[in-house]
Amino acid sequence: MRILAFVARRLAIFAVSLLGASVLVFAVCAALPGEVAAIILGQGATQAQIDALSAQLGLDRPAVVRYAEWVGGMLRGDFGTSYFTGQSVVQLMSPRIAVTLWLVLFALLLSVLIAVPVGMLAAMKRRSWPGFVASAAAQLGMAIPAFWAAIALVLVFAVGLRWLPANGYVPFTTSVSSWAAHLVLPVVSLAIVQAAVLVRYVRSAFIEVLSEDYYRTARAVGWRPFPALLRHGLRNAALSLVTVIGLQLASVLVGAIVIESVFALPGLGSALLDAVSQRDLMIVQSVVMFLAATVLLINFVVDLSYAWIDPRLRTEVEP
């Protein structure tokens, strides 16, 4: 029953956070200067035409009414319609979600696959040159902006060697090989920066493990350093690593917006930037709300994973 109470508390926190995010997103979008109707009609529009279009779009109603209608629509799966095209936001977002999802998932997976062994090496060899090189590489990766890494990779592998396409996107259903080829450079560009950040946390987590009694006991009974750290230290370091990975998701999503612009990927990031430039607030607030909900959902899953990783939390009674 205690685990059910733990889940219920986390679920309540998730719901309150989601509500707060929706209020904040709507308030920020509503506070932006300028009238949407005036932007749509252009400079030659009269005030009467602007007022008529605002009434047609429902922008003349009180903010509370528009917020309640927007939230109620999202609960039904209706995110509204574009002010400029009249297209359903759901129809616009659906094909783009898959592009961003592939990019974020592969980049996060690759960054973890890079960060864990490099971080372990940096921890185990921290007093020798391999550990120094690993730590220096992580510092260098953190200093490189994602867009700069993307441009450098394009110059080398697309322009110079001509191994991979420089931009564009091919759906998975059209050609698996072309789909994979178009994702390689964006994924690597995003993963490099995230892996560099994760290496520092992995290194700190495993340095702490190296000082624990269970690791020294494993070494005393004959385990070699790396197998002992991997077998007995990985699970114990996983709690802090899962926390960091969950927090890094927000950075990955923000980085994905930049990477999609560099590689002309038709994802949520490009849709958001286009909507901001056109001031299509329905698309802006819906896309931002979707990204915020995704981050909150991942953090909720991370909270639940604690109880699986650390059995002590399964019986912990919070005050």
C-alpha positions as CSV (number, residue, x, y, z in Angstrom):
1,M,0.0,0.0,0.0
2,R,2.9,2.3,0.7
3,I,4.1,2.1,-2.9
4,L,0.6,3.0,-4.1
5,A,0.7,6.1,-1.8
6,F,4.1,6.9,-3.3
7,V,2.7,6.7,-6.8
8,A,-0.4,8.7,-5.9
9,R,1.7,11.5,-4.4
10,R,3.9,11.7,-7.5
11,L,0.8,11.6,-9.7
12,A,-0.7,14.5,-7.8
13,I,2.5,16.5,-8.2
14,F,2.5,15.7,-11.9
15,A,-1.1,16.9,-12.3
16,V,-0.5,20.2,-10.4
17,S,2.7,20.8,-12.4
18,L,0.9,20.2,-15.7
19,L,-1.8,22.7,-14.7
20,G,0.8,25.3,-13.7
21,A,2.6,24.8,-16.9
22,S,-0.6,25.4,-18.9
23,V,-1.4,28.6,-17.1
24,L,2.2,29.9,-17.6
25,V,2.3,29.0,-21.3
26,F,-1.1,30.6,-22.0
27,A,-0.3,33.7,-20.0
28,V,3.1,34.3,-21.7
29,C,1.5,33.9,-25.2
30,A,-1.4,36.2,-24.3
31,A,1.0,38.8,-23.0
32,L,3.0,39.1,-26.2
33,P,2.7,42.5,-27.9
34,G,0.7,43.0,-31.1
35,E,-2.6,41.8,-32.4
36,V,-2.8,38.5,-34.2
37,A,-5.6,39.7,-36.5
38,A,-3.5,42.8,-37.5
39,I,-0.5,40.6,-38.4
40,I,-2.7,38.2,-40.5
41,L,-4.4,41.1,-42.4
42,G,-1.2,43.1,-42.9
43,Q,-0.4,46.8,-42.7
44,G,-3.3,48.0,-44.9
45,A,-6.0,46.6,-42.7
46,T,-8.5,48.9,-41.1
47,Q,-9.5,48.7,-37.4
48,A,-12.9,47.5,-38.4
49,Q,-11.4,44.6,-40.3
50,I,-9.1,43.8,-37.5
51,D,-11.9,43.8,-35.0
52,A,-14.0,41.6,-37.2
53,L,-11.3,39.0,-37.7
54,S,-10.5,39.0,-34.0
55,A,-14.2,38.3,-33.3
56,Q,-14.1,35.5,-35.9
57,L,-11.1,33.9,-34.3
58,G,-12.5,34.3,-30.8
59,L,-9.7,36.6,-29.7
60,D,-12.0,39.2,-28.4
61,R,-13.3,37.0,-25.6
62,P,-11.9,37.2,-22.0
63,A,-8.6,35.4,-21.4
64,V,-10.1,33.2,-18.8
65,V,-12.7,31.9,-21.3
66,R,-10.1,31.3,-24.0
67,Y,-7.9,29.5,-21.5
68,A,-10.7,27.2,-20.3
69,E,-11.6,26.4,-23.9
70,W,-8.0,25.7,-24.8
71,V,-7.5,23.4,-21.8
72,G,-10.8,21.7,-22.4
73,G,-10.0,21.1,-26.0
74,M,-6.6,19.5,-25.1
75,L,-8.3,17.2,-22.6
76,R,-10.4,16.0,-25.6
77,G,-7.4,15.7,-27.9
78,D,-8.2,19.0,-29.7
79,F,-5.4,21.5,-29.6
80,G,-7.2,24.1,-31.7
81,T,-6.6,25.3,-35.2
82,S,-4.0,27.5,-36.8
83,Y,-4.9,31.2,-37.0
84,F,-3.2,31.5,-40.4
85,T,-4.1,28.3,-42.3
86,G,-7.1,27.0,-40.4
87,Q,-5.4,23.6,-40.2
88,S,-5.9,21.5,-37.1
89,V,-2.9,21.7,-34.8
90,V,-3.1,18.0,-34.2
91,Q,-2.9,17.3,-37.9
92,L,0.1,19.7,-38.2
93,M,1.9,18.2,-35.2
94,S,1.3,14.5,-35.8
95,P,3.9,13.9,-38.6
96,R,6.3,16.3,-36.9
97,I,6.2,14.6,-33.5
98,A,7.7,11.4,-35.0
99,V,10.7,13.4,-36.4
100,T,11.4,15.1,-33.1
101,L,10.8,11.8,-31.2
102,W,13.3,9.9,-33.2
103,L,15.9,12.7,-32.9
104,V,15.5,13.0,-29.1
105,L,15.4,9.3,-28.3
106,F,18.4,8.4,-30.4
107,A,20.4,11.4,-29.2
108,L,19.6,10.6,-25.6
109,L,20.5,6.9,-26.1
110,L,23.7,7.6,-27.8
111,S,24.7,10.2,-25.2
112,V,24.2,7.6,-22.4
113,L,26.1,4.9,-24.3
114,I,29.0,7.4,-24.7
115,A,28.9,8.9,-21.2
116,V,28.7,5.8,-19.1
117,P,32.0,4.1,-20.3
118,V,33.8,7.4,-20.6
119,G,32.7,8.5,-17.2
120,M,33.7,5.2,-15.7
121,L,37.1,5.5,-17.3
122,A,37.5,9.1,-16.1
123,A,36.6,7.9,-12.5
124,M,38.9,4.8,-12.5
125,K,41.8,6.5,-14.2
126,R,41.4,10.0,-12.7
127,R,45.0,10.1,-11.5
128,S,46.5,9.1,-14.9
129,W,46.5,10.4,-18.4
130,P,43.5,8.4,-19.7
131,G,41.3,9.9,-17.0
132,F,42.7,13.4,-17.8
133,V,42.0,12.9,-21.5
134,A,38.4,11.8,-20.8
135,S,37.7,14.7,-18.5
136,A,39.3,17.2,-20.9
137,A,37.2,15.8,-23.8
138,A,34.1,16.2,-21.7
139,Q,35.0,19.8,-20.9
140,L,35.6,20.5,-24.5
141,G,32.3,19.0,-25.5
142,M,30.4,21.1,-23.0
143,A,32.0,24.2,-24.5
144,I,30.9,23.4,-28.0
145,P,27.4,24.7,-28.9
146,A,25.2,22.1,-30.6
147,F,24.8,24.2,-33.8
148,W,28.5,24.6,-34.1
149,A,29.0,20.9,-33.8
150,A,26.3,20.3,-36.4
151,I,27.9,22.7,-38.9
152,A,31.4,21.1,-38.3
153,L,30.0,17.6,-38.9
154,V,28.2,18.8,-42.0
155,L,31.4,20.3,-43.4
156,V,33.4,17.1,-42.7
157,F,31.0,14.2,-43.5
158,A,28.5,15.8,-45.9
159,V,30.5,18.4,-47.8
160,G,34.0,17.0,-47.6
161,L,33.6,13.2,-47.5
162,R,30.1,13.1,-49.0
163,W,29.2,10.2,-46.8
164,L,25.9,11.5,-45.4
165,P,23.3,14.0,-46.5
166,A,23.6,17.6,-45.2
167,N,19.9,18.2,-44.6
168,G,16.4,17.1,-45.2
169,Y,14.4,14.1,-44.0
170,V,13.0,10.9,-45.5
171,P,10.1,9.1,-43.6
172,F,10.8,5.7,-42.1
173,T,8.1,4.2,-44.3
174,T,9.6,5.5,-47.5
175,S,13.2,4.2,-47.1
176,V,14.8,2.9,-43.9
177,S,18.3,3.4,-45.2
178,S,17.6,7.0,-46.3
179,W,15.8,7.7,-43.1
180,A,18.7,6.5,-41.0
181,A,21.2,8.3,-43.2
182,H,19.4,11.7,-42.7
183,L,19.3,11.2,-38.9
184,V,22.9,10.3,-38.3
185,L,24.4,13.8,-38.3
186,P,21.6,15.5,-36.4
187,V,21.6,12.7,-33.7
188,V,25.4,12.8,-33.3
189,S,25.4,16.6,-33.2
190,L,22.9,16.6,-30.4
191,A,24.4,13.6,-28.5
192,I,27.9,15.0,-28.4
193,V,27.0,18.0,-26.2
194,Q,24.6,15.9,-24.0
195,A,27.2,13.2,-23.5
196,A,29.8,15.7,-22.4
197,V,27.4,17.0,-19.7
198,L,26.6,13.5,-18.6
199,V,30.2,12.4,-18.4
200,R,30.8,14.8,-15.5
201,Y,27.9,13.3,-13.5
202,V,28.9,9.8,-14.3
203,R,32.4,10.4,-13.2
204,S,31.3,11.9,-9.9
205,A,28.9,9.1,-9.2
206,F,31.5,6.4,-9.8
207,I,34.2,8.2,-7.8
208,E,31.8,7.9,-4.9
209,V,31.2,4.2,-5.6
210,L,34.9,3.6,-5.6
211,S,35.1,4.7,-2.0
212,E,32.3,2.4,-0.8
213,D,32.9,-0.8,1.2
214,Y,31.1,-3.1,-1.2
215,Y,33.4,-2.1,-4.0
216,R,36.5,-2.7,-1.9
217,T,35.1,-6.0,-0.8
218,A,34.5,-7.1,-4.4
219,R,38.1,-6.2,-5.2
220,A,39.3,-8.1,-2.1
221,V,37.6,-11.3,-3.2
222,G,39.3,-11.2,-6.6
223,W,37.1,-9.0,-8.9
224,R,39.1,-6.9,-11.4
225,P,38.5,-3.1,-11.2
226,F,36.3,-2.6,-14.2
227,P,34.0,-5.7,-13.8
228,A,33.7,-4.9,-10.1
229,L,32.6,-1.4,-10.8
230,L,30.2,-2.5,-13.6
231,R,28.7,-5.3,-11.5
232,H,28.5,-3.7,-8.1
233,G,28.6,0.0,-8.8
234,L,26.4,0.6,-11.8
235,R,23.1,-0.1,-10.0
236,N,24.2,2.0,-7.0
237,A,25.2,4.9,-9.2
238,A,22.0,4.6,-11.3
239,L,19.8,6.6,-9.0
240,S,21.8,9.8,-9.5
241,L,22.3,9.0,-13.2
242,V,18.5,8.6,-13.8
243,T,17.9,11.9,-12.1
244,V,20.4,13.7,-14.3
245,I,19.1,12.0,-17.5
246,G,15.6,13.1,-16.6
247,L,16.7,16.7,-16.1
248,Q,18.8,16.6,-19.3
249,L,15.7,15.8,-21.3
250,A,14.7,19.4,-21.3
251,S,18.1,20.4,-22.7
252,V,17.8,17.7,-25.3
253,L,14.4,19.0,-26.4
254,V,15.7,22.6,-26.6
255,G,18.8,21.4,-28.5
256,A,16.5,19.5,-30.9
257,I,14.8,22.7,-31.9
258,V,18.2,24.2,-32.9
259,I,19.4,21.0,-34.6
260,E,16.2,20.8,-36.6
261,S,16.8,24.3,-37.9
262,V,20.4,23.5,-39.0
263,F,19.4,20.3,-40.8
264,A,16.0,21.4,-42.1
265,L,14.2,18.6,-40.3
266,P,10.4,18.9,-40.4
267,G,10.0,18.4,-36.6
268,L,8.3,20.3,-33.8
269,G,11.2,22.7,-33.5
270,S,10.8,24.0,-37.1
271,A,7.0,24.2,-36.6
272,L,7.5,26.2,-33.4
273,L,10.0,28.6,-35.0
274,D,7.7,29.2,-38.1
275,A,4.7,29.8,-35.7
276,V,6.7,32.3,-33.7
277,S,7.8,34.2,-36.8
278,Q,4.1,34.3,-38.0
279,R,2.8,34.9,-34.4
280,D,0.5,31.9,-34.8
281,L,-0.1,31.7,-31.1
282,M,-2.4,28.7,-31.2
283,I,0.5,26.6,-32.6
284,V,3.1,28.2,-30.3
285,Q,1.2,27.5,-27.1
286,S,0.2,24.0,-28.2
287,V,3.7,23.0,-29.2
288,V,5.2,24.5,-26.1
289,M,2.6,22.8,-23.9
290,F,3.3,19.5,-25.6
291,L,7.0,19.8,-24.9
292,A,6.4,20.9,-21.3
293,A,4.0,17.9,-20.8
294,T,6.6,15.6,-22.2
295,V,9.3,16.8,-19.8
296,L,6.9,16.6,-16.8
297,L,5.9,13.0,-17.9
298,I,9.5,11.9,-18.1
299,N,10.2,13.4,-14.7
300,F,7.2,11.5,-13.3
301,V,8.6,8.3,-14.8
302,V,12.0,9.1,-13.3
303,D,10.4,9.5,-9.9
304,L,8.7,6.2,-10.2
305,S,11.9,4.5,-11.3
306,Y,13.5,5.4,-8.0
307,A,11.4,2.8,-6.2
308,W,12.6,0.1,-8.7
309,I,16.3,1.1,-8.6
310,D,16.5,1.7,-4.8
311,P,14.4,-0.9,-2.8
312,R,14.6,1.3,0.3
313,L,12.2,3.8,-1.3
314,R,9.5,1.2,-1.7
315,T,8.9,1.2,2.1
316,E,9.8,4.8,2.8
317,V,7.1,6.8,4.4
318,E,7.4,10.5,3.5
319,P,6.4,13.1,6.1
